Amino acid sequence: MITLYHYVHCPFCVRVRMAFGYLKVPYRSMVVPYDDEKTPIDLCQKKMLPIVKWEDGKAQNESLEIIEKVDQESRLQMNLLKDDQKLKQVSDLLDRFGKPIHNLCMPYWIWTPEFGPSSREYFQQKKEKKRGPFNELIQNKASFLKELEPLMDELLSELDPYYKSPVMTIFDIMIASHLWGLYVFPEFQFKKGVHTYLQDIKNQCAFDYHRDFFSEKKEVGL
């Protein structure tokens, strides 16, 4: 069985978990503490997750490459990633979502069961260098929520009922995995259409965001 090394909060890790669920790929889950640098460096020579250790013992990172390897039948229409224009549209949208989502959610992610005292301190010190003190992010939450409004409207306008498609594709998993972290923010309410879209993807992927919070090692199969 393959092993997935991942962070629970990380959208790039979430996209692999969603894809594995959709494709019914069984795997062993290994939630890596955020301050554990040794494990990812030993596996792939740099601190970056997700990492999959395949049955032959080889390790691989880069979420989309991992998904592409397991989706041999292209059920998620992986060929879309080769369309530079379409990929850029999705990537640009996620980049614009990224700042307000991360600024809102990072101060809350660190208090989920994924983090212990040392990993919480490591994460906060690292992220505050880029984003500023977490207490200031919380104080400025109104501005970040305001940034999200037009982005959610833009996303809704592209759903047909999936992202520019009548069927779910890899683009939907990319989008859903980045938006999912917002569920942890207590004052944010998704627009009904976006919530319905995310829950549909969740169901198709048999995805449970919280499943790995309470177990560092478990087998996941469908």
Sequence and secondary structure as in RCSB ss.txt:
>XXXX:A:sequence
MITLYHYVHCPFCVRVRMAFGYLKVPYRSMVVPYDDEKTPIDLCQKKMLPIVKWEDGKAQNESLEIIEKVDQESR
LQMNLLKDDQKLKQVSDLLDRFGKPIHNLCMPYWIWTPEFGPSSREYFQQKKEKKRGPFNELIQNKASFLKELEP
LMDELLSELDPYYKSPVMTIFDIMIASHLWGLYVFPEFQFKKGVHTYLQDIKNQCAFDYHRDFFSEKKEVGL
>XXXX:A:secstr
 EEEEE SS HHHHHHHHHHHHHT  EEEEE  TT  HHHHHHHSSS S EEE TTS EEE HHHHHHHH TT T
T GGGGG HHHHHHHHHHHHHHHHHHHHHHHHHHTTSTT  HHHHHHHHHHHHHHH  HHHHHHTHHHHHHHHHH
HHHHHHHTBSSBBTBSS  HHHHHHHHHHGGGGGSTT    HHHHHHHHHHHHHTT  TTTTTT SEEEE  
